[in-house]
């Protein structure tokens, strides 16, 4: 539930009372497990990071094809956004609040972006080795990973602001297409 509240409005948009109401428990019960809102959100983000890392490792293990892995990553978000299920990445929402969120939460958010960059750079490097992807003149897979992340997360913003789920797919898939090697 906390994850959904974070996606909807960020760190400063909810309180323990909101969480307690949504899950029908007392605020004291939440405080028993999480002495502070900072600890609650830090734990939620840590779990989110673990879930994401497992899902991405699963994509690599199942597909073992860089193009298919990146498409599956983008398609996952396109599906979530289209269904209205989770139209935004928790860490992207929190990243927009970096100047005002507690440092422990910010550290978890940075760690998420670092692990996403590492995964994407690995996928891109494997794609370059298989001649599926083409890097720009700098030839830097990390820079290409940042470009993909920026496109995917920017597409989330565009879909949200325009209230048009299809905007996500068109922008994110265009970014993947630019990475693919021309034949």
Secondary structure, DSSP 8 states (H G I E B T S, - for coil): -HHHHHHHH-GGG--HHHHHHHHT--HHHHHHH-SSHHHHHHHHHHHHHHHHHHHHHHHHHHH--HHHHHHHHHHHHHHHHHHTS--S-HHHHHHTTTTTS-HHHHHHHHHHHHHHHHHHHHHHHHHHHTTSB---TT--HHHHHHHHHHHHHHHHHHHHHHT-HHHHHHHHHHHHHHHB---
